Amino acid sequence: MHPGLWEVRQVYSPVALKPIDAAAGSFQLINRYEFTDLRGTVMLSWNLAVDGVTVKSGQQAVPAVAPHTSVNIVIEGVQSTAVKLRNSRRLAETHLTVYMTLVNADEFRNAGHVLSIWQGDLSALSAVERARLSGTIANSAAAQASARSAQHQSPVQQEEEPSLMRKLLTCCLPEDNILVAKPGHKEQHQSAQPVDMHQVRQQQPQGTPKASMKALVPPITLTVSGDILSLQGGGSEGVAVFEYLFSQSAGYFADLAFNGQIAAMAGPAPNLWRPTTDNDKGGAFASFAAMWKRAGYDTTKLSDVLAVWSQSADMTSVTIDVQGVLPITNPVGNFNYTAKYIVWGDGKIDFQSNYKFAPNDAAEEIVPLPRVGVIFQVPTDVEQLTWYGQGPHENYPDRQVSSPVGIYTADLDALHTDYIKPQENGSRGGVRWVALESFSPANHGLVLTAAPGTSVHTSISRYTMDNLLTARHTKDLVPAANLEWFCAFFPLSQSFIALMKIIKFQESRLRPGRPRRRQLVVAPDAHGLPTPRHRVLARVHAPALHRIVQHVIHRGHP
């Protein structure tokens, strides 16, 4: 089925919800039917999820709503649960999702058929709504003034265990006015300031004895052999043995291995290209596809690379600064590319990159970009993705209202969309974290986690971009030697911080003869950095932190 039909179902839905006060469960229920009353026709189901994990759910019948009218309703249980979550998980991402489903089957739909979905992020409420939920401020003019000032003050500290979001904030300092926290201090807003990531990594988590601080980040071994930097470490408790091979001439890693198993090859490589879609080709010479080809986005590669490296005095990290150019031909100019890698003795990798267009003629304007991001080459034994983001079906920035945020799992082949003419496909957007799972004997995977305020548009394919571009029919698609894993980052022009982990999955059988169940671990590492919180049937090994700053433009999707 064409994934656009999910969007049609949502946009053309005969019923709709309009929030009045979502945190209190108050909505306007709208009936768009011509002749049908909603009573006895529609059932309302809802759930509240924190960081993608459902903490409360419910179901209730809807009242009588005549055709082309609306009524105000209150979803019971939402407000009381939201108050509890506000008091205990103030910084966690909290989504309320409401499903409107068919009560009885009809000629072409089964009972339980989803008519419409509404989702809202309760953690993105205004200061007044947060104050009202916490019960600290009354709804008055004075309260609103206090709430406005509260935007520049620290929220109260948590007495319970901090959420995953808080743990990330505690150890990583995003820039660009993102909420920042330090151990033992209240959160505060900061303007963009240079961040000493080495100092952050060695920062002592709250409650950790000073004597154990040095044990948090073990030393890393650096060996130089011609063009290749070999970075080795790990082996201590909870840290896998890793070896990273960095190509100074390429400007990115040639190999990432944990416990002798290859996790990724050739990445993160800068990328400005994607396979074109049917929409891209409309307009012949003036089409996006034609402009992109003339600009040379499909062939540009990082060149004139200069890599400079150094090791910290305490031997716990290696910093690699990279600069290079991505030349384009129409208009003639370069994308000046810079990147900074910091590789740590516990396997983490900080990565920050930036693209800046410099035309030869200052009057020239850049041709709209297909996309901007990075590509990893990963082994073909990756067979499944689990992600916390929009789904479960394919979605893009211009086709995403039918894709609620949640935790989803899909086999690699199910992520591919078989359009009649092969083209760009399979993206999942708004992704907070994504796990690549391997079912090989090595039984490993990678997890990439976005920081607060940012998300990933990600796709992975058995087919190369060139194959998707040139194939006329699906029979022309040939699986490649490696998988291509692409990540684009949103919002535009903001810092991106991600956590990449090598993980090991365990299998269990619920009963003899039943299918095996494989689930993803959720646990902070030694620094308190978060990993995806899901039902636990695995153990995490050798975290690797990944940081990226870049601009993203993504247009012309099918």
TORKE-775037 format. One line per field, with one value per residue (C-alpha): z, x, y; residue number from 1. Coordinates in Angstrom, 2 decimals, padded with zeros to 5 digits. Example, Ala and Ser with C-alpha at 12.3 -4.5 7.8 and 13.67 -1.06 7.14 Angstrom:
// residues 2
Z	c(007.80 007.14)
X	c(012.30 013.67)
Y	c(-004.50 -001.06)
k	c(1 2)
END
This chain:
// residues 558
Z	c(000.00 -000.82 002.52 001.38 002.03 005.78 005.36 003.37 006.10 008.72 006.68 005.43 008.76 009.52 013.18 014.69 018.06 018.76 022.08 024.52 027.42 026.53 029.90 031.56 028.98 027.58 023.84 021.23 019.46 015.87 013.77 010.03 009.02 006.85 008.49 011.33 015.03 016.87 019.83 019.39 016.30 017.66 020.64 022.14 023.40 024.82 026.34 028.07 027.29 028.91 026.67 024.48 027.28 028.11 031.76 031.63 029.16 029.04 026.93 026.97 024.84 023.19 023.75 021.12 018.47 015.58 012.03 011.32 014.98 017.88 021.65 024.38 026.18 029.02 028.79 032.28 033.91 031.78 034.15 037.28 035.46 033.93 037.36 038.73 035.74 036.09 039.71 039.08 035.49 034.72 031.95 030.40 027.03 027.66 024.78 024.99 022.07 021.39 018.94 017.55 016.37 014.85 017.36 014.92 011.63 008.45 004.79 004.29 007.73 010.72 014.30 015.85 012.56 013.35 012.02 013.35 015.65 017.76 019.58 021.67 023.60 027.15 027.99 025.54 027.45 028.16 031.46 032.63 031.89 033.66 036.66 036.76 036.49 039.31 041.49 042.40 040.69 040.35 036.99 037.43 036.04 038.82 038.01 034.38 035.35 037.64 034.88 032.47 034.93 035.58 032.01 033.11 036.42 037.35 037.81 041.12 041.48 041.30 044.40 042.38 040.01 037.15 033.73 030.77 029.37 032.65 032.67 029.20 030.23 033.27 031.27 027.92 027.39 024.16 022.80 021.20 024.22 024.99 028.57 030.47 033.77 035.89 038.73 041.98 040.29 038.99 035.24 033.57 030.09 028.58 025.42 023.03 024.63 023.67 025.48 026.76 026.12 027.78 031.01 030.62 030.13 033.20 035.22 038.34 038.37 041.53 044.29 042.74 045.09 043.98 044.11 041.27 038.91 036.87 036.44 034.57 031.42 030.94 028.83 025.07 022.94 019.74 016.98 013.70 010.61 007.47 006.70 009.42 013.06 015.18 018.41 020.91 024.37 026.56 028.14 031.63 033.29 031.29 028.41 025.29 023.65 020.70 017.80 015.54 012.35 011.19 007.64 007.65 003.87 003.87 006.93 008.67 010.16 007.94 010.53 013.92 015.72 019.16 020.63 017.20 015.48 012.76 013.68 010.95 008.04 006.25 008.18 009.06 005.49 004.51 001.98 -000.09 -002.35 -002.40 -005.12 -006.93 -006.75 -009.31 -007.94 -008.31 -012.05 -012.85 -014.95 -017.23 -017.49 -014.63 -012.33 -009.05 -010.44 -013.37 -011.20 -008.77 -011.57 -013.02 -009.57 -009.24 -005.92 -007.05 -007.65 -005.17 -002.70 000.20 -001.10 -000.05 003.37 006.19 009.48 012.61 015.75 019.36 022.55 025.91 028.67 030.78 027.77 028.05 024.69 021.17 019.25 015.45 013.56 009.90 007.15 003.47 000.58 -001.32 -004.78 -006.86 -010.46 -010.89 -009.41 -009.22 -005.63 -002.61 000.52 003.11 005.50 009.01 011.61 015.07 016.54 020.17 020.80 024.44 026.24 027.02 023.33 023.08 020.05 020.07 016.53 015.43 011.77 009.75 006.09 004.65 000.98 -000.64 -004.30 -006.58 -007.52 -004.43 -006.41 -007.13 -005.12 -004.02 -005.78 -003.27 -001.68 -001.97 001.65 004.02 006.41 006.89 005.66 007.39 005.69 008.01 007.74 006.01 009.14 010.47 010.14 012.32 013.46 016.68 016.97 019.16 016.76 014.15 012.61 012.08 008.33 006.07 006.70 005.54 006.59 004.11 005.00 008.72 010.33 010.24 012.06 015.84 017.97 019.64 019.95 016.86 015.57 011.94 009.93 007.46 004.43 005.90 006.02 002.23 000.16 -003.23 -005.43 -009.03 -010.04 -007.45 -005.77 -002.41 000.25 003.76 005.89 009.49 010.98 014.39 015.67 019.22 019.10 016.68 017.22 014.46 015.56 014.25 014.46 013.52 015.89 017.09 018.07 018.25 017.16 017.27 018.96 018.02 020.40 019.66 022.27 023.61 020.99 018.05 016.06 013.24 009.87 009.22 006.60 005.90 002.65 001.14 -002.13 -003.03 -003.95 -007.50 -007.83 -006.63 -009.04 -012.18 -011.63 -013.81 -011.98 -008.62 -010.40 -011.23 -007.56 -006.44 -002.73 -002.11 -000.25 002.63 003.95 003.55 006.75 006.30 009.03 008.50 011.47 012.56 013.45 011.02 012.20 015.69 017.56 017.46 020.16 019.87 021.79 019.76 021.56 020.67 022.19 022.58 022.29 024.14 023.02 025.02 024.27 026.16 025.60 023.57 019.95 020.30 018.23 019.82 021.43 021.14 023.04 023.59 026.80 028.58 031.00 031.60 031.14 033.78 033.15 033.57 029.83 028.69 026.41 024.96 027.73 026.59 028.08 029.14 027.60 026.68 028.07 026.85 026.04 024.94 024.51 021.80 021.74 018.41 017.97 014.75 013.77 010.28 008.07 006.53 003.55 002.42 -000.50 -003.18 -001.42 -003.09)
X	c(000.00 001.23 002.19 000.48 -002.86 -002.20 -001.94 -005.19 -006.99 -005.88 -006.61 -010.01 -011.09 -014.83 -014.05 -011.51 -010.29 -009.32 -007.50 -008.93 -006.66 -004.90 -003.18 -006.61 -008.01 -010.33 -011.09 -013.61 -014.95 -015.96 -018.32 -017.73 -020.15 -023.10 -025.73 -024.14 -024.20 -020.98 -022.68 -022.39 -020.25 -016.92 -014.86 -012.14 -008.90 -005.92 -002.49 000.11 003.71 006.90 009.96 007.94 006.90 003.17 002.48 -001.31 -004.05 -007.82 -010.93 -014.32 -017.43 -018.21 -021.44 -024.05 -022.62 -024.95 -023.55 -021.62 -021.63 -019.21 -019.25 -016.68 -015.51 -013.15 -011.02 -011.12 -007.79 -005.58 -005.31 -004.57 -001.88 -000.39 -000.11 001.76 004.09 004.74 005.72 008.04 009.32 009.26 011.86 010.76 008.98 005.33 002.95 -000.81 -002.15 -005.88 -007.28 -010.82 -011.88 -014.93 -017.17 -018.85 -017.73 -019.40 -019.30 -015.62 -014.08 -013.51 -014.44 -011.56 -010.59 -008.74 -010.61 -008.32 -005.35 -004.55 -001.24 000.17 003.40 002.43 006.05 005.88 003.15 003.33 004.69 001.14 -000.05 002.98 002.33 -001.35 -000.57 001.95 -000.57 001.92 000.21 -003.46 -004.89 -004.85 -003.13 -000.57 -000.06 000.60 003.17 004.84 004.77 006.43 009.21 009.40 010.53 013.87 014.06 014.95 012.22 012.16 014.56 013.29 013.06 012.57 015.03 015.70 014.27 016.40 016.11 017.43 020.32 021.33 021.11 023.21 026.17 025.95 025.86 023.97 024.40 021.98 019.79 018.96 018.10 021.27 021.80 024.80 024.98 023.71 022.43 019.09 018.56 018.98 018.92 022.29 023.20 025.59 029.01 032.02 031.82 034.88 033.66 036.75 035.81 032.21 033.18 035.40 032.72 031.83 028.22 026.31 026.98 030.14 033.15 036.03 038.38 036.49 036.44 039.44 037.91 034.96 037.00 039.85 042.92 042.87 045.73 046.63 048.76 049.59 050.32 050.56 047.12 045.36 044.90 044.16 042.30 041.95 040.51 037.99 038.24 037.28 034.01 031.03 033.21 033.71 037.11 036.98 039.21 038.44 040.39 040.27 041.29 042.99 042.68 038.94 038.10 036.00 036.24 037.16 036.11 034.34 034.74 033.68 034.91 036.28 032.90 032.50 029.69 030.13 032.42 033.13 031.32 030.03 030.64 029.14 026.31 024.27 022.48 019.56 017.79 015.26 011.50 008.73 007.96 011.58 011.46 008.44 009.37 011.99 014.98 013.63 012.94 014.73 016.29 017.78 019.05 020.66 022.42 023.74 024.99 026.82 025.24 025.15 028.90 030.53 032.89 034.89 038.27 041.28 040.98 043.22 043.10 044.94 044.94 046.11 045.83 044.82 047.41 045.62 045.48 041.69 040.75 041.97 040.74 040.68 039.90 038.95 038.40 037.68 035.48 032.53 032.80 029.69 029.46 026.33 026.77 030.51 031.67 032.33 030.65 033.34 033.10 034.54 034.28 035.60 035.86 036.69 037.22 037.16 038.73 035.30 034.37 032.37 032.79 031.85 031.35 030.49 030.28 029.27 028.64 029.01 028.45 031.05 030.23 032.96 030.61 029.12 025.98 025.19 022.48 022.70 020.53 018.05 019.65 018.28 019.29 022.22 023.43 025.85 026.02 027.38 028.18 027.05 027.20 024.40 023.70 021.63 018.11 015.87 015.36 013.77 013.20 011.54 010.06 007.35 005.93 005.28 005.07 007.30 007.08 008.76 008.59 005.75 003.89 003.85 000.49 -000.49 002.67 002.42 005.55 006.12 008.50 008.36 010.19 010.40 012.42 014.82 012.80 009.62 011.29 011.61 008.69 008.29 007.25 006.45 009.55 012.35 013.25 014.04 011.97 011.78 012.54 011.35 011.30 011.21 013.46 014.78 016.77 017.22 018.71 020.20 019.89 021.90 020.70 024.08 026.06 027.79 024.32 025.26 023.86 024.21 022.03 021.95 020.13 019.26 019.57 016.72 015.25 016.64 015.58 016.78 015.31 016.82 016.66 018.58 018.62 019.94 020.31 022.78 021.58 022.89 020.89 017.68 018.32 018.95 016.60 013.47 011.62 011.91 013.39 016.39 017.27 020.31 021.28 024.63 027.65 026.93 023.86 023.64 022.41 021.58 020.84 019.57 019.11 016.34 015.63 017.67 020.82 020.78 023.25 022.72 024.04 023.57 024.62 025.86 026.14 027.21 024.58 024.17 020.75 019.53 016.77 014.10 011.22 008.02 006.87 008.11 007.20 006.55 008.56 011.65 011.29 014.13 013.98 016.22 018.00 017.47 020.12 022.38 026.09 028.70 028.27 024.51 024.01 020.70 019.93 016.50 014.15 012.34 011.54 014.81 016.08 019.61 022.78 024.56 028.26 030.76 028.85 030.05 028.82 028.17 027.65 026.67 025.82 024.46 021.75 019.07 016.84 014.65 012.29 010.37 009.31 007.01)
Y	c(000.00 003.49 005.12 008.33 006.61 006.80 010.55 010.63 008.68 011.19 014.34 013.11 011.62 011.97 012.76 015.11 016.38 019.96 020.52 023.02 022.09 018.85 018.47 018.51 016.10 018.79 018.62 019.66 016.56 017.35 015.21 015.60 012.86 013.84 011.63 009.64 010.48 009.58 007.89 004.15 004.68 005.89 004.72 006.87 005.27 007.14 006.65 008.78 007.88 009.15 008.92 006.56 004.18 004.05 004.86 005.21 004.34 004.31 004.03 005.72 006.02 009.32 011.29 012.07 014.39 015.20 015.44 018.65 019.67 019.43 019.03 019.57 016.45 015.59 012.45 011.00 010.19 012.42 015.36 013.33 011.35 014.49 016.11 013.10 013.09 016.80 016.36 013.43 013.76 017.43 017.26 013.98 014.03 013.23 012.48 012.13 010.09 009.72 007.18 007.38 003.93 002.30 000.48 -001.92 -003.38 -002.14 -003.16 -002.34 -001.69 -003.94 -003.09 -001.20 000.46 003.70 006.72 009.43 010.01 013.06 013.46 016.28 016.81 017.74 018.48 021.40 023.23 026.92 028.22 029.03 025.48 023.99 026.18 025.24 021.54 021.67 023.49 026.20 029.13 030.09 031.06 034.82 037.88 037.66 033.99 034.76 037.39 034.85 032.27 034.68 035.26 031.52 031.04 032.50 030.65 027.10 024.51 022.68 019.78 016.23 014.07 010.88 009.29 011.76 011.01 009.98 013.50 014.92 012.48 013.61 017.25 016.50 015.26 017.04 020.78 021.57 025.08 027.56 028.35 024.73 023.87 022.98 021.20 020.27 017.75 019.23 022.40 023.55 023.86 027.20 028.68 029.52 031.31 029.62 029.27 027.17 023.84 022.02 018.48 017.05 018.79 017.66 014.02 014.03 015.79 013.84 012.58 013.39 010.90 009.47 009.27 011.48 008.51 006.84 009.82 008.72 005.29 006.83 007.46 004.97 005.82 005.39 004.05 005.89 004.36 006.09 004.00 006.11 007.54 005.53 006.49 003.43 004.18 001.35 001.00 -000.76 -004.16 -003.01 -003.97 -002.71 -001.43 -003.53 -003.75 -001.36 -000.41 002.54 003.14 006.76 007.69 011.08 011.42 010.60 012.70 010.03 006.54 003.64 001.08 000.87 -002.47 -003.70 -006.98 -007.83 -007.34 -004.72 -002.30 000.32 001.03 004.30 006.99 009.42 010.63 014.02 013.72 016.20 013.74 011.33 009.34 011.51 010.96 011.32 014.78 015.88 015.23 017.37 020.40 018.83 021.21 023.36 020.39 019.85 016.67 018.57 021.43 019.00 017.14 020.40 021.40 018.09 017.14 013.52 013.29 015.66 014.05 015.45 016.60 018.69 017.06 018.17 016.23 017.36 015.22 015.51 013.47 014.87 015.12 012.50 010.10 009.68 011.23 011.95 015.00 015.03 018.27 017.88 020.40 019.89 020.98 019.53 021.16 021.89 023.05 025.20 027.71 027.09 027.00 024.83 023.67 024.26 021.33 021.20 018.46 017.76 014.27 013.53 009.82 008.73 005.82 004.33 004.21 007.42 009.62 013.30 014.50 018.03 019.08 022.10 023.00 026.50 027.35 029.63 030.47 031.76 034.59 036.20 037.12 033.48 031.74 028.15 025.59 024.05 021.02 017.47 016.89 017.36 014.73 011.87 008.30 005.21 001.95 -000.85 -004.65 -006.54 -008.58 -005.64 -006.99 -004.86 -001.27 -000.09 003.64 006.24 008.73 009.07 005.92 003.20 003.87 005.94 009.70 012.89 016.56 017.13 013.92 013.26 014.16 010.48 009.34 009.65 009.55 006.19 003.25 001.07 -002.00 -003.13 -005.61 -004.07 -005.19 -003.72 -000.30 -000.26 001.08 -000.58 002.31 001.36 003.30 002.84 006.11 007.73 005.97 004.57 007.63 007.85 011.34 012.96 010.17 010.65 007.40 004.56 001.12 -001.02 -004.64 -007.56 -011.17 -012.58 -014.82 -011.65 -010.41 -006.73 -003.38 000.39 002.97 006.65 008.99 012.62 015.34 017.52 019.80 017.84 014.81 012.62 011.74 008.36 005.64 002.46 000.52 -002.67 -000.76 001.95 005.43 004.91 001.68 003.39 006.25 004.18 001.22 001.37 -001.39 -003.14 -006.18 -003.99 -003.49 -005.49 -005.78 -004.08 -005.43 -003.02 -001.25 002.52 004.21 007.89 010.43 013.98 016.27 018.64 021.40 023.47 025.21 023.67 021.56 017.84 015.56 011.85 008.80 005.89 002.58 -000.87 -003.12 -006.84 -008.42 -011.47 -013.80 -015.56 -017.92 -017.25 -020.82 -023.79 -023.30 -019.59 -017.04 -015.61 -012.23 -009.72 -006.46 -003.49 -002.57 000.70 001.89 004.89 004.42 005.21 008.93 008.86 009.36 007.91 005.04 004.25 003.13 000.04 -003.36 -004.92 -008.14 -007.05 -005.57 -002.47 -002.44 000.20 003.47 005.85 009.45 011.14 014.86 016.61 020.19 020.77 022.22 020.05 020.66 017.76 018.33 016.54 013.35 010.85)
k	c(1 2 3 4 5 6 7 8 9 10 11 12 13 14 15 16 17 18 19 20 21 22 23 24 25 26 27 28 29 30 31 32 33 34 35 36 37 38 39 40 41 42 43 44 45 46 47 48 49 50 51 52 53 54 55 56 57 58 59 60 61 62 63 64 65 66 67 68 69 70 71 72 73 74 75 76 77 78 79 80 81 82 83 84 85 86 87 88 89 90 91 92 93 94 95 96 97 98 99 100 101 102 103 104 105 106 107 108 109 110 111 112 113 114 115 116 117 118 119 120 121 122 123 124 125 126 127 128 129 130 131 132 133 134 135 136 137 138 139 140 141 142 143 144 145 146 147 148 149 150 151 152 153 154 155 156 157 158 159 160 161 162 163 164 165 166 167 168 169 170 171 172 173 174 175 176 177 178 179 180 181 182 183 184 185 186 187 188 189 190 191 192 193 194 195 196 197 198 199 200 201 202 203 204 205 206 207 208 209 210 211 212 213 214 215 216 217 218 219 220 221 222 223 224 225 226 227 228 229 230 231 232 233 234 235 236 237 238 239 240 241 242 243 244 245 246 247 248 249 250 251 252 253 254 255 256 257 258 259 260 261 262 263 264 265 266 267 268 269 270 271 272 273 274 275 276 277 278 279 280 281 282 283 284 285 286 287 288 289 290 291 292 293 294 295 296 297 298 299 300 301 302 303 304 305 306 307 308 309 310 311 312 313 314 315 316 317 318 319 320 321 322 323 324 325 326 327 328 329 330 331 332 333 334 335 336 337 338 339 340 341 342 343 344 345 346 347 348 349 350 351 352 353 354 355 356 357 358 359 360 361 362 363 364 365 366 367 368 369 370 371 372 373 374 375 376 377 378 379 380 381 382 383 384 385 386 387 388 389 390 391 392 393 394 395 396 397 398 399 400 401 402 403 404 405 406 407 408 409 410 411 412 413 414 415 416 417 418 419 420 421 422 423 424 425 426 427 428 429 430 431 432 433 434 435 436 437 438 439 440 441 442 443 444 445 446 447 448 449 450 451 452 453 454 455 456 457 458 459 460 461 462 463 464 465 466 467 468 469 470 471 472 473 474 475 476 477 478 479 480 481 482 483 484 485 486 487 488 489 490 491 492 493 494 495 496 497 498 499 500 501 502 503 504 505 506 507 508 509 510 511 512 513 514 515 516 517 518 519 520 521 522 523 524 525 526 527 528 529 530 531 532 533 534 535 536 537 538 539 540 541 542 543 544 545 546 547 548 549 550 551 552 553 554 555 556 557 558)
END
